[in-house]
Amino acid sequence: MGRSRYLHAVHPGPAGGLDPEAPEALLECLVGVSERIGRPAVLVAMDDLSAIAVARIAPMLNGRFRIPHQPDGLPARVADKAELSRLCARWDIPHPETVIPASGAEAAEAAWRLGLPVVAKWSRPWLLPPGGGLRSTTLVHTAAEARRLYERTAEAGSRLLLQRFLPAGTDTDWFFHGAFARGGHPLLAGSGRKELSWPVRTGLTAVGRWLPDPAVEEAGLRLAERLGYQGILDLDFRRDEKGCFRLVDFNPRPGAQFRLFTDAGGLDVVQAMYLDLTGQRVPEPAGGPGRVFVAENYALLASLRGRRLPRRSPARLPLPSPSAPEDAGAGQERAAGGRPGPVRVAPQAEPGRVEAAWFAADDPMPFLAMLAAFLGRGAGKGVRALRGVPAHGRRTARAVVRAPRQRARDLTPPTAPAEPDELVTR
């Protein structure tokens, strides 16, 4: 952030850090910032803790900041895993089967019933004590482990949830990003597929692609409308073995890969939110689906771990143009049903555009892991050469390194017929 060409000034946060359960220090800090700025500024929370804390002090910041209106402590409710499970059940949003045990014995029984391994989550992960060894999400392999985890409930500060484990695989991890005006009206929204992640299969998006999917978009729009959500959100979905997309996480703020959802004019969810909060017109999006987001160091790590970039499934091609009769009819049905209307995205695929990002300045560990991966991979190649076994996987590793150079030179996509995925697999 300190090297961004868009940065004008940096204001330090609360001296003792951010505590969403006691946001008075943040309030004092923001009042001081507003006085230095001298006029109302747009305030966008970039992580869950900030979103929860800002929502709690928003009434006291009127006239100082322009903040999305979130009723009834909404960010804390949707970030609470137990509350999110109840909201999904109430509004028929597919969600992994979830049990909230009331005792250690119930936790052990639920683990058996859901089927081991099972996913254990703490309802309010922001309350976890630092250095206690507790993680917000844990994969539990035995009933005894589930019982022991429940016995640490008092230490964790919130309830334990057990969820049915949905295995990761090709085309299973999807996300939805959106910016919404009052009443859950969509300003800009889109769905995408996580093609590589770090750590592998469980972590943040290393390579993601903007792909329209009606089921993911419908779930995201319906949830925002029912909540009356105003602001930016990031939803994570996982497709189960029957093809059903299940909501696994609700983040009441921009996701790390929000720049993936950027149209040809540079409009993204943060800029759309800024325009709406300042009373300006949000333009209609032009282009976007087909864009690729690459966190270069994490993508290289994920590739070195042996994960090939998945090919695009024919069932996930971009939606038809809104001018087509069948698509127009679908939009009319959604409007007639009281929903916010069609998703404001343009369906033209742009396979030649890549949004590249490096996160190593915030986290030096990937460089160390990358070095270890390179050394280990080199040793492995030497052993295979001695044994006469051919090496594999070079194609994927080279692809992620070369993609940013294509973007830097502003090269146009190849004119020969090619699938969009060639951008990251050639």
C-alpha positions in Angstrom: 0.0 0.0 0.0 2.8 2.4 0.8 4.1 2.1 -2.8 0.7 2.6 -4.5 0.6 5.5 -7.0 -3.0 6.1 -5.8 -2.0 6.7 -2.2 -2.1 10.3 -1.0 -1.6 9.9 2.8 -1.4 7.2 5.5 -3.2 7.6 8.8 -2.1 5.2 11.6 -4.7 3.0 13.2 -5.6 2.6 16.9 -2.4 2.3 19.0 -3.6 -0.9 20.7 -4.9 -2.6 17.6 -8.5 -3.2 16.5 -11.0 -4.9 18.8 -14.5 -5.1 17.3 -15.9 -5.9 20.7 -14.6 -2.6 22.0 -14.5 -0.2 19.0 -14.1 3.0 21.1 -10.4 3.3 20.2 -11.3 3.0 16.5 -13.9 5.7 16.9 -11.4 8.1 18.5 -8.9 7.3 15.7 -11.4 7.9 12.9 -12.6 11.1 14.4 -9.0 12.4 14.4 -8.6 11.2 10.8 -11.8 13.1 9.7 -10.6 16.3 11.3 -7.3 16.1 9.4 -9.0 15.4 6.1 -11.4 18.3 6.7 -14.4 17.0 4.7 -16.5 13.8 4.6 -14.6 10.9 3.0 -15.7 7.5 1.8 -14.8 4.7 4.3 -14.5 1.2 3.0 -13.6 -1.6 5.5 -11.1 -4.1 3.9 -11.3 -7.0 6.4 -13.9 -8.6 8.6 -12.8 -7.1 11.9 -12.9 -3.6 10.4 -16.3 -4.1 8.8 -17.8 -5.3 12.1 -16.2 -2.5 14.1 -17.1 0.3 11.7 -20.8 -0.9 11.5 -21.0 -0.6 15.3 -19.7 3.0 15.4 -21.3 4.2 12.1 -24.0 6.3 13.7 -21.3 8.3 15.6 -19.5 9.0 12.3 -22.4 10.7 10.5 -21.2 13.8 8.8 -17.6 12.7 9.0 -17.5 9.7 6.6 -19.7 8.2 3.9 -20.3 4.7 5.0 -22.6 2.0 3.5 -25.7 1.6 5.8 -25.8 -1.8 7.4 -28.8 -2.3 9.7 -28.8 -4.2 13.0 -25.1 -5.1 13.1 -25.3 -6.9 9.9 -21.6 -7.5 9.2 -21.2 -9.3 12.6 -24.3 -11.4 11.9 -23.2 -12.7 8.5 -19.6 -13.2 9.7 -20.9 -15.3 12.5 -20.8 -18.9 11.1 -23.8 -20.0 13.2 -26.0 -17.1 12.2 -25.1 -17.6 8.6 -26.2 -21.2 8.8 -29.6 -20.1 10.2 -30.0 -17.4 7.5 -29.3 -19.9 4.7 -31.8 -22.4 6.2 -34.4 -19.7 6.5 -34.0 -18.4 2.9 -33.3 -21.7 1.2 -29.7 -20.9 0.3 -27.8 -24.2 -0.2 -25.3 -24.6 2.7 -23.2 -27.5 4.0 -25.1 -29.6 6.5 -24.2 -28.0 9.9 -24.5 -29.1 13.5 -24.0 -26.9 16.6 -23.3 -29.4 19.4 -24.3 -28.6 23.0 -21.8 -31.0 24.6 -18.7 -33.0 23.9 -20.7 -36.1 23.4 -22.9 -34.4 20.9 -19.8 -33.2 19.0 -18.5 -36.7 18.8 -21.9 -38.1 17.7 -22.3 -35.3 15.1 -18.9 -36.1 13.6 -19.8 -39.7 13.1 -23.2 -38.8 11.6 -21.9 -36.1 9.2 -19.1 -38.5 8.1 -15.4 -38.2 8.9 -13.5 -36.1 8.1 -15.7 -33.2 9.2 -15.0 -29.5 9.1 -15.0 -27.7 12.5 -15.5 -23.9 12.7 -15.7 -21.4 15.5 -18.7 -19.3 15.1 -16.9 -16.0 15.7 -13.3 -16.5 14.7 -12.4 -12.9 15.5 -12.7 -13.8 19.2 -10.0 -16.5 19.1 -7.2 -15.8 21.5 -3.8 -15.2 19.8 -1.2 -17.9 20.4 -3.6 -20.4 21.8 -3.3 -22.9 18.9 -6.9 -22.6 17.9 -7.7 -22.1 14.2 -10.9 -20.6 12.8 -11.3 -23.8 10.6 -10.0 -27.3 11.3 -10.5 -30.6 9.5 -11.4 -33.1 12.1 -10.5 -36.8 11.4 -11.9 -38.6 14.5 -14.8 -38.3 16.9 -12.4 -37.9 19.8 -10.8 -34.9 18.2 -14.2 -33.3 17.8 -14.9 -33.9 21.5 -11.6 -32.4 22.5 -12.2 -29.4 20.3 -15.6 -28.8 21.9 -14.0 -28.8 25.3 -12.1 -25.6 24.4 -15.3 -23.7 23.7 -14.8 -21.3 26.7 -11.2 -20.6 25.5 -12.4 -19.9 21.9 -15.1 -17.4 23.0 -17.8 -18.7 20.7 -19.7 -21.8 19.7 -18.3 -24.7 17.8 -19.9 -25.8 14.5 -19.4 -29.1 12.7 -20.0 -29.2 8.9 -20.1 -31.9 6.4 -16.8 -31.9 4.4 -17.2 -31.1 0.7 -14.1 -32.4 -1.1 -12.2 -29.9 -3.3 -11.6 -30.7 -7.0 -11.6 -29.3 -10.5 -14.4 -26.8 -10.9 -15.6 -27.0 -7.3 -14.6 -23.6 -5.8 -16.4 -20.5 -6.9 -16.9 -17.0 -5.5 -19.3 -14.1 -5.9 -18.4 -10.4 -5.5 -20.8 -7.6 -5.5 -21.3 -3.9 -4.6 -24.9 -3.0 -3.5 -26.8 0.2 -3.0 -29.6 0.5 -0.4 -32.1 -2.3 -0.3 -29.7 -4.8 -1.9 -29.8 -3.2 -5.3 -26.8 -4.5 -7.3 -24.4 -1.9 -8.7 -21.8 -4.4 -10.0 -21.7 -8.1 -9.4 -20.1 -11.2 -10.9 -19.2 -14.8 -10.2 -15.8 -16.5 -10.7 -14.0 -19.8 -10.4 -11.0 -20.4 -8.2 -8.6 -22.4 -10.4 -5.6 -22.5 -8.1 -5.3 -21.7 -4.4 -2.6 -21.5 -1.8 -2.4 -23.4 0.4 -3.6 -26.0 -2.2 -7.3 -26.7 -2.1 -8.0 -24.7 1.0 -6.4 -21.2 0.8 -6.7 -17.9 -1.0 -7.2 -17.5 -4.7 -3.9 -17.9 -6.6 -5.5 -18.0 -10.0 -9.1 -17.0 -10.5 -11.3 -16.5 -13.6 -14.5 -14.3 -14.0 -17.1 -16.8 -15.3 -20.8 -16.1 -15.2 -22.8 -18.9 -13.5 -26.6 -18.5 -13.0 -26.8 -20.5 -9.8 -24.0 -18.7 -8.0 -25.2 -15.2 -9.2 -28.8 -16.0 -8.2 -27.8 -17.1 -4.7 -25.6 -14.0 -4.2 -28.3 -11.6 -5.4 -31.1 -13.3 -3.4 -29.0 -13.2 -0.2 -28.2 -9.5 -0.7 -31.8 -8.6 -1.4 -33.2 -10.5 1.6 -30.6 -8.9 3.9 -31.1 -5.4 2.5 -27.4 -5.4 2.2 -25.6 -2.1 1.3 -21.9 -2.3 0.6 -19.4 -4.8 -0.8 -19.5 -8.5 -0.1 -17.5 -11.6 -1.0 -19.1 -15.0 -1.0 -17.4 -18.4 -1.2 -19.2 -21.4 -2.7 -18.2 -25.0 -3.1 -19.9 -27.4 -5.5 -20.9 -30.7 -4.0 -20.8 -34.1 -5.7 -24.4 -33.6 -7.0 -23.4 -30.3 -8.7 -25.1 -28.0 -6.1 -23.3 -24.8 -5.1 -23.3 -24.4 -1.4 -22.4 -21.2 0.4 -19.5 -21.8 2.8 -18.4 -18.3 3.7 -19.8 -14.7 3.8 -17.2 -11.9 4.0 -18.8 -8.4 4.5 -16.0 -6.6 2.6 -14.0 -6.7 -0.6 -12.3 -10.0 -1.3 -8.6 -10.3 -2.0 -9.3 -10.9 -5.7 -11.9 -8.1 -6.1 -9.9 -6.6 -9.0 -10.8 -9.6 -11.0 -14.2 -8.0 -11.4 -13.1 -5.0 -13.4 -14.7 -3.9 -16.7 -13.0 -2.4 -19.7 -13.4 1.1 -18.3 -11.7 0.2 -15.0 -14.9 -0.1 -12.9 -14.7 -2.5 -10.0 -16.8 -3.1 -6.9 -14.8 -0.5 -4.8 -15.1 2.2 -7.4 -18.8 1.4 -7.9 -19.3 1.8 -4.1 -17.5 5.1 -4.1 -19.6 6.5 -6.9 -22.8 5.4 -5.2 -21.8 6.8 -1.8 -20.8 10.2 -3.3 -24.1 10.5 -5.3 -22.6 9.9 -8.7 -24.0 7.7 -11.4 -22.5 4.2 -11.7 -22.0 3.5 -15.4 -23.1 0.3 -17.0 -20.3 -2.3 -17.1 -18.6 -2.9 -20.4 -16.7 -6.2 -20.8 -15.3 -8.2 -18.0 -16.1 -12.0 -18.0 -13.1 -14.0 -19.1 -10.6 -11.9 -17.1 -8.0 -13.8 -15.1 -6.6 -12.9 -11.7 -3.1 -14.1 -10.9 -1.3 -13.8 -7.5 2.0 -14.6 -9.1 4.0 -15.9 -6.2 1.1 -18.0 -4.8 0.2 -19.3 -8.2 3.8 -20.5 -8.8 3.8 -22.2 -5.4 0.5 -24.0 -6.2 1.8 -25.1 -9.6 5.0 -26.4 -8.1 2.9 -28.5 -5.7 1.8 -30.5 -8.8 -1.7 -28.9 -9.4 -2.3 -28.5 -13.2 -4.4 -25.6 -14.2 -7.9 -27.1 -14.9 -9.4 -26.9 -18.4 -12.6 -25.0 -18.8 -15.7 -27.2 -18.7 -18.1 -26.7 -21.7 -21.0 -26.5 -19.1 -19.4 -23.3 -17.7 -19.2 -21.2 -20.9 -20.2 -17.5 -20.6 -23.9 -16.7 -20.7 -25.5 -15.6 -24.0 -25.7 -11.9 -24.8 -28.6 -10.0 -23.0 -29.8 -9.1 -26.5 -30.8 -12.7 -27.1 -34.5 -13.5 -26.7 -34.0 -16.3 -24.2 -31.8 -14.2 -22.0 -34.2 -11.3 -22.1 -36.9 -13.6 -20.9 -34.9 -14.8 -18.0 -34.3 -11.2 -16.9 -38.0 -10.5 -17.1 -38.8 -13.5 -14.9 -36.3 -12.3 -12.3 -37.8 -8.8 -12.3 -41.3 -10.2 -12.0 -40.3 -12.3 -9.0 -39.3 -9.2 -7.1 -35.6 -9.8 -7.4 -33.1 -7.0 -8.1 -33.1 -7.7 -11.8 -30.4 -9.1 -14.1 -26.7 -9.1 -12.9 -25.0 -6.0 -14.2 -22.2 -7.7 -16.0 -21.3 -7.8 -19.7 -20.9 -11.3 -21.1 -18.1 -10.7 -23.6 -15.1 -12.9 -22.8 -11.7 -11.2 -22.7 -9.2 -14.1 -22.5 -6.2 -11.8 -23.1 -6.5 -9.7 -19.9 -4.8 -10.6 -16.7 -4.9 -8.9 -13.4 -1.5 -9.7 -11.7 -0.7 -9.1 -8.0 2.1 -9.9 -5.6 1.3 -10.2 -1.9 4.8 -11.0 -0.7 5.3 -7.5 0.7 2.6 -8.3 3.2 3.7 -11.9 3.8 7.4 -12.9 3.3 6.7 -16.6 4.0 5.7 -17.5 0.3 9.2 -16.5 -0.8 10.7 -18.9 1.7 8.2 -21.6 0.7 8.9 -20.9 -3.0 12.6 -21.3 -2.5 12.1 -24.6 -0.6 9.7 -25.8 -3.4 12.3 -25.0 -6.1 15.1 -26.8 -4.2 12.9 -29.8 -3.5 11.6 -29.9 -7.1 15.2 -29.7 -8.4 16.3 -32.6 -6.2 13.3 -34.6 -7.3 14.1 -34.0 -11.0 17.7 -35.2 -10.4 16.4 -38.4 -8.8 13.9 -39.0 -11.6 16.7 -38.4 -14.2 18.9 -41.0 -12.6 16.0 -43.5 -12.6 15.2 -42.7 -16.2 11.7 -41.3 -15.4 10.7 -38.3 -17.5 9.9 -35.1 -15.6 6.3 -33.7 -15.7 4.7 -30.4 -14.8 7.0 -27.9 -16.5 4.3 -26.6 -18.7 2.1 -25.3 -15.9 5.1 -23.7 -14.0 6.2 -21.8 -17.0 2.7 -20.6 -17.9 2.1 -18.7 -14.7 5.5 -16.9 -15.0 4.9 -15.9 -18.6 1.3 -14.6 -18.2 2.3 -11.3 -16.5 4.8 -10.6 -19.3 1.9 -10.8 -21.8 0.0 -8.3 -19.8 3.0 -5.9 -19.5 3.5 -5.8 -23.2 -0.2 -5.4 -23.8 -0.2 -8.3 -26.3 -3.5 -9.1 -28.0 -4.9 -12.7 -27.8 -3.8 -15.1 -30.6 -6.0 -14.9 -33.7 -6.0 -18.7 -34.1 -9.0 -20.5 -32.5 -8.1 -21.2 -28.9 -9.9 -21.9 -25.7 -9.7 -19.0 -23.2 -7.8 -21.1 -20.7 -4.8 -21.0 -23.1 -3.8 -17.8 -21.5 -2.6 -19.5 -18.4 -1.7 -23.0 -19.7 0.4 -22.3 -22.8 
